[in-house]
Amino acid sequence: MTETKKTTATKTAAKTTAKKAAPAKKATAAKTTKVAKTPAVKAPVASAKLSGSIYATGKRKDSVARVYLTPGKGNITINGVAMKEYFKRPVLQMILVQPFGVTKREGSYDVVAMVQGGGLSGQAGAVKHGISKALEKAEPDLRKALKVAGFLTRDSRVVERKHYGYHKARRSTQFSKR
């Protein structure tokens, strides 16, 4: 009888150690997958901060742009990509350079912008708003020209929410006379 008790005790101990060892293997596998999903490092912003740049935030619809303005040759970089590659439509490119045109500062500042959220049109508007605010910080005497053009005012128009009982924000069900 003592032999059966010893074998039963040995089997139970082996099962508990196997159960404890199995979750540890799963945890290490889960940790390795989490490490692989880390976001990319945003190097352009760090280099812009070091060179004594002017920071401003611009917003439009659901887009938020962090803009760094430094004296330079007129290079515009958005999310680490050149402006002409990021915004391929000429209208959106024109929107970005409007603040420089109004203040007659084309080619005198480099722009590094990080923009998130919304679509391309909203992102272009957010970057324009950020550039305008940064230009005002850099040269306070430009405030009047930017304010008259309407570039310092945040465009607060956003999509109206869907309402209960409607198909969309304002689209109701089709009327049936009979």
Residue frames as a rotation matrix with the C-alpha (Angstrom) as fourth column:
MET 1
0.558 0.830 0.000 0.00
0.830 -0.558 0.000 0.00
0.000 0.000 -1.000 0.00
THR 2
0.348 -0.503 -0.791 2.79
0.229 -0.773 0.592 2.40
-0.909 -0.387 -0.154 0.66
GLU 3
-0.695 -0.619 0.365 4.04
0.471 -0.009 0.882 1.98
-0.543 0.785 0.298 -2.90
THR 4
-0.121 0.735 0.668 0.65
0.948 -0.114 0.297 2.97
0.295 0.669 -0.682 -4.35
LYS 5
0.752 0.360 -0.553 0.49
0.556 -0.797 0.237 6.04
-0.355 -0.485 -0.799 -2.10
LYS 6
-0.108 -0.886 -0.451 4.00
0.206 -0.464 0.862 7.05
-0.973 0.000 0.232 -3.21
THR 7
-0.731 -0.145 0.667 3.18
0.664 0.075 0.744 6.63
-0.158 0.987 0.042 -6.90
THR 8
0.328 0.909 0.259 -0.08
0.915 -0.373 0.151 8.56
0.234 0.187 -0.954 -6.52
ALA 9
0.638 -0.157 -0.754 1.73
0.344 -0.817 0.462 11.35
-0.689 -0.554 -0.467 -4.68
THR 10
-0.481 -0.877 -0.014 4.45
0.309 -0.184 0.933 11.41
-0.820 0.445 0.359 -7.35
LYS 11
-0.437 0.403 0.804 1.87
0.887 0.046 0.459 11.57
0.147 0.914 -0.377 -10.17
THR 12
0.661 0.729 -0.175 0.00
0.750 -0.647 0.135 14.41
-0.015 -0.221 -0.975 -8.45
ALA 13
0.301 -0.646 -0.702 3.22
0.196 -0.678 0.708 16.37
-0.933 -0.351 -0.078 -7.92
ALA 14
-0.687 -0.560 0.463 4.19
0.526 0.058 0.849 15.85
-0.502 0.826 0.255 -11.56
LYS 15
0.011 0.789 0.615 0.78
0.967 -0.166 0.195 17.12
0.255 0.592 -0.764 -12.74
THR 16
0.783 0.316 -0.536 0.95
0.506 -0.824 0.253 20.28
-0.362 -0.469 -0.805 -10.62
THR 17
-0.122 -0.889 -0.442 4.47
0.131 -0.456 0.881 21.11
-0.984 0.050 0.172 -11.83
ALA 18
-0.650 -0.054 0.758 3.38
0.743 0.166 0.648 20.52
-0.161 0.985 -0.067 -15.43
LYS 19
0.431 0.876 0.215 0.40
0.889 -0.453 0.065 22.85
0.154 0.163 -0.974 -14.95
LYS 20
0.631 -0.249 -0.734 2.62
0.247 -0.833 0.495 25.54
-0.735 -0.494 -0.464 -13.45
ALA 21
-0.446 -0.894 0.044 5.18
0.279 -0.091 0.956 25.24
-0.851 0.439 0.290 -16.24
ALA 22
-0.278 0.389 0.878 2.66
0.959 0.163 0.231 25.42
-0.053 0.907 -0.419 -19.09
PRO 23
0.797 0.602 -0.046 1.27
0.596 -0.797 -0.097 28.91
-0.095 0.050 -0.994 -18.26
ALA 24
0.297 -0.765 -0.571 4.79
0.046 -0.586 0.809 30.26
-0.954 -0.266 -0.139 -17.98
LYS 25
-0.616 -0.498 0.611 5.49
0.592 0.219 0.776 29.23
-0.520 0.839 0.160 -21.56
LYS 26
0.176 0.771 0.611 2.29
0.966 -0.254 0.041 30.96
0.187 0.584 -0.790 -22.73
ALA 27
0.789 0.109 -0.604 3.17
0.358 -0.882 0.307 34.14
-0.499 -0.459 -0.735 -20.87
THR 28
-0.221 -0.934 -0.280 6.59
0.116 -0.310 0.944 34.36
-0.968 0.177 0.177 -22.53
ALA 29
-0.546 0.096 0.832 5.00
0.830 0.196 0.522 33.81
-0.113 0.976 -0.187 -25.93
ALA 30
0.568 0.815 0.116 2.50
0.820 -0.572 0.011 36.59
0.075 0.088 -0.993 -25.21
LYS 31
0.507 -0.449 -0.736 5.26
0.188 -0.775 0.603 38.94
-0.841 -0.444 -0.309 -24.10
THR 32
-0.578 -0.775 0.257 7.21
0.415 -0.008 0.910 38.42
-0.703 0.632 0.326 -27.32
THR 33
-0.187 0.564 0.804 4.18
0.956 -0.085 0.282 39.30
0.227 0.821 -0.524 -29.44
LYS 34
0.791 0.486 -0.371 3.56
0.575 -0.798 0.180 42.49
-0.209 -0.356 -0.911 -27.43
VAL 35
0.047 -0.864 -0.501 7.15
0.213 -0.481 0.850 43.61
-0.976 -0.147 0.162 -27.90
ALA 36
-0.633 -0.310 0.709 6.84
0.708 0.139 0.693 43.23
-0.313 0.941 0.131 -31.66
LYS 37
0.176 0.835 0.521 3.81
0.939 -0.301 0.166 45.59
0.296 0.460 -0.837 -31.79
THR 38
-0.013 -0.214 -0.977 5.55
0.633 -0.758 0.158 48.70
-0.774 -0.616 0.146 -30.45
PRO 39
0.904 0.417 0.092 4.96
0.338 -0.566 -0.752 51.87
-0.261 0.711 -0.653 -32.54
ALA 40
0.256 -0.829 0.497 7.68
0.838 -0.066 -0.541 53.44
0.481 0.555 0.678 -34.66
VAL 41
-0.089 -0.392 -0.916 9.85
0.777 -0.603 0.183 56.15
-0.624 -0.695 0.358 -33.14
LYS 42
0.814 0.434 0.386 9.04
0.580 -0.653 -0.488 59.64
0.040 0.621 -0.783 -34.41
ALA 43
-0.063 -0.983 -0.175 12.52
0.946 -0.115 0.302 60.96
-0.317 -0.146 0.937 -35.17
PRO 44
-0.252 -0.101 0.962 11.60
0.660 -0.745 0.095 64.14
0.707 0.659 0.255 -37.16
VAL 45
0.753 0.588 0.295 9.88
0.177 -0.613 0.770 65.69
0.634 -0.527 -0.566 -34.14
ALA 46
0.687 -0.561 -0.461 12.90
0.613 0.108 0.782 65.09
-0.389 -0.821 0.418 -31.91
SER 47
-0.341 -0.857 0.386 15.23
0.938 -0.280 0.206 66.76
-0.068 0.432 0.899 -34.41
ALA 48
0.019 0.423 0.906 12.84
0.451 -0.813 0.369 69.69
0.892 0.401 -0.206 -34.78
LYS 49
0.918 0.331 -0.218 12.67
0.323 -0.305 0.896 70.19
0.230 -0.893 -0.387 -31.00
LEU 50
0.314 -0.887 -0.340 16.45
0.838 0.090 0.538 70.30
-0.447 -0.453 0.771 -30.72
SER 51
-0.447 -0.588 0.674 16.95
0.868 -0.468 0.168 73.02
0.217 0.660 0.720 -33.31
GLY 52
-0.780 0.129 -0.613 14.96
0.252 -0.831 -0.495 75.70
-0.573 -0.541 0.616 -31.46
SER 53
-0.775 0.539 0.330 11.76
0.349 -0.069 0.934 75.43
0.526 0.840 -0.135 -33.46
ILE 54
-0.721 0.646 0.251 8.39
-0.682 -0.598 -0.422 77.00
-0.123 -0.475 0.871 -32.76
TYR 55
-0.911 0.411 -0.024 5.55
0.410 0.912 0.033 74.60
0.035 0.020 -0.999 -31.86
ALA 56
-0.570 0.821 -0.032 1.84
-0.788 -0.557 -0.262 75.02
-0.233 -0.124 0.965 -32.51
THR 57
-0.741 0.437 0.510 -1.20
0.368 0.899 -0.235 72.77
-0.562 0.014 -0.827 -32.66
GLY 58
-0.696 0.556 -0.455 -3.79
-0.718 -0.556 0.419 73.00
-0.020 0.618 0.786 -35.44
LYS 59
-0.652 0.555 0.517 -7.20
0.224 0.792 -0.567 71.36
-0.724 -0.254 -0.641 -35.61
ARG 60
-0.506 0.586 -0.633 -9.83
-0.862 -0.382 0.335 70.79
-0.046 0.715 0.698 -38.29
LYS 61
0.345 0.737 -0.581 -12.78
-0.626 0.642 0.443 68.34
0.700 0.211 0.683 -38.20
ASP 62
0.998 0.024 0.052 -11.36
-0.055 0.677 0.734 65.22
-0.017 -0.735 0.677 -36.49
SER 63
0.452 -0.891 0.041 -7.72
0.616 0.279 -0.737 65.95
0.645 0.358 0.675 -37.41
VAL 64
0.933 -0.300 -0.198 -5.08
-0.018 -0.589 0.808 67.25
-0.358 -0.751 -0.555 -35.02
ALA 65
0.603 -0.765 0.224 -1.71
0.438 0.084 -0.895 68.49
0.666 0.638 0.386 -36.31
ARG 66
0.684 -0.550 -0.479 1.43
0.350 -0.328 0.877 69.15
-0.640 -0.768 -0.032 -34.28
VAL 67
0.806 -0.308 0.506 3.50
0.408 -0.331 -0.851 71.63
0.430 0.892 -0.141 -36.26
TYR 68
0.351 -0.793 -0.497 7.16
0.558 -0.249 0.791 72.59
-0.752 -0.555 0.356 -35.75
LEU 69
0.940 0.000 0.342 8.36
0.273 -0.605 -0.748 75.68
0.207 0.796 -0.568 -37.63
THR 70
0.285 -0.910 -0.300 12.09
0.555 -0.098 0.826 76.33
-0.781 -0.402 0.477 -38.10
PRO 71
0.467 -0.210 -0.859 13.94
-0.619 -0.772 -0.147 78.91
-0.632 0.600 -0.490 -40.22
GLY 72
-0.189 -0.522 0.832 14.98
0.279 0.784 0.555 77.19
-0.941 0.337 -0.002 -43.45
LYS 73
-0.921 -0.308 -0.241 14.40
-0.161 -0.263 0.951 76.86
-0.356 0.914 0.193 -47.18
GLY 74
-0.263 0.909 -0.323 10.67
-0.959 -0.283 -0.017 76.08
-0.107 0.305 0.946 -47.35
ASN 75
-0.754 -0.013 -0.656 10.66
-0.193 0.960 0.203 72.29
0.628 0.279 -0.727 -46.99
ILE 76
-0.028 0.810 0.585 7.37
-0.999 -0.046 0.015 70.89
0.040 -0.584 0.811 -45.69
THR 77
-0.781 -0.251 -0.572 7.38
-0.224 0.967 -0.119 67.39
0.583 0.036 -0.812 -44.18
ILE 78
0.084 0.872 0.482 4.21
-0.977 -0.023 0.212 65.67
0.196 -0.489 0.850 -42.96
ASN 79
0.805 0.222 0.550 4.47
-0.442 0.843 0.307 62.45
-0.396 -0.490 0.776 -40.93
GLY 80
0.029 -0.927 0.374 8.03
-0.084 0.371 0.925 61.97
-0.996 -0.059 -0.067 -42.20
VAL 81
-0.052 0.042 0.998 6.99
0.927 0.374 0.033 62.26
-0.372 0.927 -0.059 -45.87
ALA 82
-0.952 -0.298 -0.072 7.40
0.238 -0.868 0.436 65.22
-0.193 0.398 0.897 -48.25
MET 83
-0.396 0.851 -0.345 4.28
-0.321 -0.480 -0.817 67.36
-0.861 -0.213 0.463 -48.73
LYS 84
-0.196 0.322 -0.926 3.89
-0.978 -0.128 0.163 66.50
-0.066 0.938 0.340 -52.44
GLU 85
-0.775 -0.080 -0.627 3.93
-0.199 0.972 0.122 62.78
0.600 0.219 -0.770 -51.68
TYR 86
-0.868 0.462 -0.184 1.56
0.355 0.317 -0.879 62.95
-0.348 -0.828 -0.440 -48.70
PHE 87
0.150 0.900 -0.410 -0.95
0.054 -0.421 -0.905 65.37
-0.987 0.114 -0.112 -50.27
LYS 88
-0.577 -0.423 0.699 -1.02
0.636 0.305 0.709 64.44
-0.513 0.853 0.093 -53.95
ARG 89
0.361 0.772 0.523 -3.94
0.929 -0.343 -0.136 66.73
0.074 0.535 -0.842 -54.88
PRO 90
-0.517 -0.630 0.579 -2.75
0.623 -0.741 -0.251 70.23
0.588 0.231 0.775 -55.85
VAL 91
0.301 0.710 0.637 -5.67
-0.056 -0.653 0.755 71.82
0.952 -0.263 -0.156 -53.96
LEU 92
0.910 0.023 -0.414 -4.47
0.392 0.280 0.876 70.35
0.136 -0.960 0.246 -50.67
GLN 93
-0.083 -0.996 -0.043 -0.89
0.995 -0.081 -0.050 71.47
0.046 -0.047 0.998 -51.39
MET 94
-0.323 0.045 0.945 -2.18
0.307 -0.940 0.149 74.98
0.895 0.338 0.290 -52.09
ILE 95
0.749 0.657 0.084 -4.06
0.085 -0.221 0.972 74.97
0.657 -0.721 -0.221 -48.76
LEU 96
0.570 -0.579 -0.583 -0.83
0.818 0.335 0.467 74.22
-0.075 -0.743 0.665 -46.88
VAL 97
-0.462 -0.875 0.145 1.17
0.886 -0.462 0.036 77.08
0.035 0.145 0.989 -48.37
GLN 98
0.345 0.695 0.631 -1.58
0.621 -0.673 0.402 79.73
0.703 0.253 -0.664 -48.05
PRO 99
0.859 -0.002 -0.513 -0.27
0.441 -0.508 0.740 81.16
-0.262 -0.861 -0.436 -44.73
PHE 100
-0.166 -0.982 -0.095 3.17
0.671 -0.183 0.719 81.71
-0.723 0.055 0.689 -46.29
GLY 101
-0.387 0.079 0.919 1.62
0.855 -0.342 0.389 83.42
0.345 0.936 0.065 -49.33
VAL 102
0.671 0.720 0.176 -0.50
0.573 -0.654 0.494 85.81
0.471 -0.231 -0.851 -47.26
THR 103
0.834 -0.384 -0.397 2.46
0.187 -0.479 0.857 86.80
-0.519 -0.789 -0.328 -45.09
LYS 104
0.832 -0.524 -0.183 4.95
-0.370 -0.278 -0.886 86.81
0.413 0.805 -0.426 -48.01
ARG 105
0.191 -0.754 0.628 7.26
-0.869 0.168 0.465 84.32
-0.457 -0.635 -0.623 -46.26
GLU 106
0.980 0.162 -0.119 7.54
-0.200 0.828 -0.523 81.65
0.014 0.536 0.844 -49.00
GLY 107
0.557 -0.793 -0.249 10.76
0.300 0.471 -0.829 79.68
0.774 0.387 0.501 -48.67
SER 108
-0.063 -0.631 0.773 11.80
-0.590 -0.602 -0.539 81.19
0.805 -0.490 -0.335 -45.35
TYR 109
-0.094 0.081 0.992 10.61
-0.946 0.303 -0.114 78.44
-0.310 -0.949 0.048 -42.97
ASP 110
-0.713 -0.065 -0.698 10.80
-0.285 0.937 0.204 74.65
0.641 0.344 -0.686 -42.86
VAL 111
0.086 0.832 0.549 7.78
-0.990 0.010 0.140 72.80
0.111 -0.555 0.824 -41.49
VAL 112
-0.863 -0.170 -0.475 7.72
-0.109 0.982 -0.153 69.41
0.492 -0.080 -0.867 -39.76
ALA 113
-0.198 0.892 0.406 4.16
-0.969 -0.240 0.055 68.30
0.147 -0.383 0.912 -38.98
MET 114
-0.992 0.093 -0.085 2.68
0.108 0.975 -0.192 65.22
0.065 -0.200 -0.978 -37.33
VAL 115
-0.438 0.899 -0.011 -1.00
-0.895 -0.435 0.104 64.87
0.089 0.056 0.995 -38.13
GLN 116
-0.981 0.193 0.035 -3.52
0.183 0.965 -0.188 62.23
-0.070 -0.178 -0.982 -37.02
GLY 117
-0.384 0.923 -0.040 -7.20
0.425 0.138 -0.894 61.54
-0.820 -0.360 -0.445 -37.47
GLY 118
0.325 0.681 -0.656 -9.76
-0.296 -0.586 -0.755 62.48
-0.898 0.439 0.011 -40.10
GLY 119
0.687 -0.043 0.725 -9.30
0.658 0.460 -0.596 62.45
-0.308 0.887 0.344 -43.85
LEU 120
-0.246 -0.883 0.399 -6.86
0.969 -0.233 0.083 64.23
0.020 0.407 0.913 -46.12
SER 121
0.051 0.332 0.942 -8.92
0.390 -0.875 0.287 67.43
0.919 0.353 -0.175 -46.40
GLY 122
0.943 0.330 0.038 -9.24
0.073 -0.319 0.945 67.76
0.324 -0.889 -0.325 -42.64
GLN 123
0.460 -0.852 -0.250 -5.56
0.796 0.270 0.542 66.99
-0.394 -0.448 0.802 -42.17
ALA 124
-0.286 -0.541 0.791 -4.57
0.834 -0.548 -0.074 69.69
0.473 0.638 0.607 -44.67
GLY 125
0.417 0.536 0.734 -6.76
0.078 -0.826 0.559 72.20
0.906 -0.176 -0.386 -42.84
ALA 126
0.949 -0.092 -0.300 -5.28
0.309 0.108 0.945 71.20
-0.054 -0.990 0.131 -39.48
VAL 127
0.033 -0.998 0.051 -1.71
0.977 0.043 0.211 71.64
-0.213 0.043 0.976 -40.75
LYS 128
-0.162 -0.017 0.987 -2.64
0.542 -0.837 0.074 75.05
0.824 0.547 0.145 -42.24
HIS 129
0.806 0.514 0.295 -4.10
0.008 -0.507 0.862 76.11
0.592 -0.692 -0.412 -38.89
GLY 130
0.733 -0.592 -0.336 -0.96
0.585 0.295 0.755 74.94
-0.348 -0.750 0.562 -37.08
ILE 131
-0.201 -0.817 0.541 1.36
0.959 -0.277 -0.061 76.71
0.199 0.506 0.839 -39.53
SER 132
0.189 0.361 0.913 -0.60
0.262 -0.915 0.307 79.94
0.946 0.181 -0.267 -39.08
LYS 133
0.978 0.207 -0.003 -0.41
0.045 -0.200 0.979 79.76
0.202 -0.958 -0.205 -35.29
ALA 134
0.410 -0.902 -0.134 3.32
0.823 0.302 0.481 78.97
-0.394 -0.307 0.866 -35.41
LEU 135
-0.190 -0.436 0.880 3.96
0.787 -0.604 -0.129 81.89
0.587 0.668 0.458 -37.80
GLU 136
0.607 0.485 0.629 2.14
0.016 -0.799 0.601 84.18
0.794 -0.355 -0.493 -35.38
LYS 137
0.913 -0.330 -0.239 4.37
0.304 0.161 0.939 82.96
-0.271 -0.930 0.247 -32.52
ALA 138
0.070 -0.952 0.298 7.52
0.984 0.115 0.135 83.42
-0.162 0.284 0.945 -34.62
GLU 139
-0.889 -0.300 0.346 6.61
0.384 -0.900 0.207 86.91
0.249 0.317 0.915 -35.83
PRO 140
-0.388 0.793 -0.469 3.83
0.714 -0.062 -0.697 88.58
-0.582 -0.606 -0.542 -33.80
ASP 141
-0.508 0.188 -0.840 3.52
-0.370 -0.929 0.016 91.42
-0.778 0.319 0.542 -36.34
LEU 142
-0.939 0.175 -0.297 2.05
-0.216 0.372 0.903 88.91
0.269 0.912 -0.311 -38.87
ARG 143
-0.747 0.665 -0.018 -1.04
0.424 0.456 -0.783 88.41
-0.512 -0.592 -0.622 -36.67
LYS 144
-0.195 0.720 -0.666 -3.14
-0.399 -0.679 -0.617 91.03
-0.896 0.146 0.419 -38.44
ALA 145
-0.402 -0.004 -0.916 -2.60
-0.914 0.068 0.401 89.58
0.061 0.998 -0.031 -41.93
LEU 146
-0.942 0.029 -0.335 -3.29
0.022 0.999 0.026 86.03
0.336 0.017 -0.942 -40.72
LYS 147
-0.655 0.735 -0.174 -6.38
0.301 0.042 -0.953 87.11
-0.693 -0.677 -0.248 -38.76
VAL 148
-0.194 0.573 -0.796 -7.87
-0.735 -0.623 -0.269 89.02
-0.650 0.533 0.542 -41.72
ALA 149
-0.541 -0.070 -0.838 -7.37
-0.732 0.529 0.429 85.95
0.413 0.845 -0.338 -43.93
GLY 150
0.490 0.828 0.274 -9.14
-0.846 0.375 0.378 83.84
0.210 -0.417 0.884 -41.27
PHE 151
0.149 -0.524 -0.839 -6.28
-0.204 0.814 -0.544 81.40
0.968 0.252 0.014 -40.72
LEU 152
-0.822 -0.497 0.279 -6.03
-0.340 0.035 -0.940 81.82
0.457 -0.867 -0.198 -36.93
THR 153
-0.111 0.871 0.478 -9.68
-0.975 -0.003 -0.222 80.95
-0.192 -0.491 0.850 -36.29
ARG 154
-0.899 -0.151 0.411 -10.37
-0.145 0.988 0.045 77.26
-0.413 -0.019 -0.911 -35.71
ASP 155
-0.458 0.757 -0.466 -13.03
-0.719 -0.007 0.695 76.01
0.523 0.653 0.548 -38.13
SER 156
-0.684 0.165 0.711 -15.42
-0.602 0.423 -0.677 74.37
-0.412 -0.891 -0.190 -35.68
ARG 157
0.284 0.843 -0.456 -17.64
-0.958 0.261 -0.115 72.64
0.022 0.470 0.883 -38.25
VAL 158
-0.822 -0.453 0.345 -17.81
-0.474 0.880 0.027 68.91
-0.316 -0.141 -0.938 -37.62
VAL 159
-0.700 0.570 -0.430 -20.07
-0.061 0.552 0.831 66.11
0.711 0.608 -0.352 -38.83
GLU 160
-0.183 0.739 0.648 -23.49
-0.961 -0.273 0.040 66.16
0.207 -0.615 0.761 -37.20
ARG 161
-0.848 -0.169 0.503 -24.33
-0.364 0.875 -0.319 63.05
-0.386 -0.453 -0.804 -35.23
LYS 162
-0.676 0.657 -0.335 -26.92
0.057 0.500 0.864 60.49
0.735 0.565 -0.375 -36.36
HIS 163
-0.593 0.553 0.584 -30.25
-0.805 -0.409 -0.430 61.00
0.001 -0.726 0.688 -34.63
TYR 164
-0.797 0.353 0.491 -32.62
0.079 0.866 -0.494 58.38
-0.599 -0.355 -0.718 -33.28
GLY 165
0.182 0.958 0.221 -35.35
0.324 0.154 -0.934 57.40
-0.928 0.242 -0.282 -35.76
TYR 166
0.676 -0.050 -0.735 -33.46
-0.627 -0.563 -0.538 58.78
-0.387 0.825 -0.412 -38.77
HIS 167
0.921 -0.379 0.095 -31.32
0.366 0.753 -0.547 57.01
0.136 0.539 0.832 -41.36
LYS 168
-0.178 -0.969 0.174 -28.52
0.771 -0.247 -0.587 59.56
0.611 0.030 0.791 -41.06
ALA 169
-0.880 -0.200 -0.431 -28.18
0.448 -0.651 -0.613 62.92
-0.158 -0.732 0.663 -39.30
ARG 170
-0.607 0.667 -0.433 -31.15
-0.514 -0.744 -0.427 64.48
-0.607 -0.036 0.794 -41.12
ARG 171
-0.667 0.330 -0.668 -32.36
-0.551 0.384 0.741 61.84
0.501 0.862 -0.075 -43.60
SER 172
-0.342 0.637 0.691 -35.71
-0.730 0.283 -0.623 60.56
-0.592 -0.717 0.368 -42.38
THR 173
-0.587 0.206 0.783 -37.76
0.380 0.924 0.042 57.60
-0.715 0.322 -0.621 -43.56
GLN 174
-0.960 0.235 0.155 -39.67
0.073 -0.322 0.944 57.88
0.272 0.917 0.291 -46.84
PHE 175
-0.591 0.806 0.044 -43.15
-0.554 -0.365 -0.748 59.33
-0.586 -0.467 0.662 -46.44
SER 176
-0.917 0.392 0.080 -46.02
0.349 0.686 0.639 57.04
0.195 0.614 -0.765 -47.49
LYS 177
-0.665 0.717 0.209 -49.40
-0.702 -0.696 0.152 58.63
0.254 -0.046 0.966 -48.05
ARG 178
0.484 0.873 -0.056 -51.23
-0.819 0.474 0.323 55.29
0.309 -0.111 0.945 -47.93
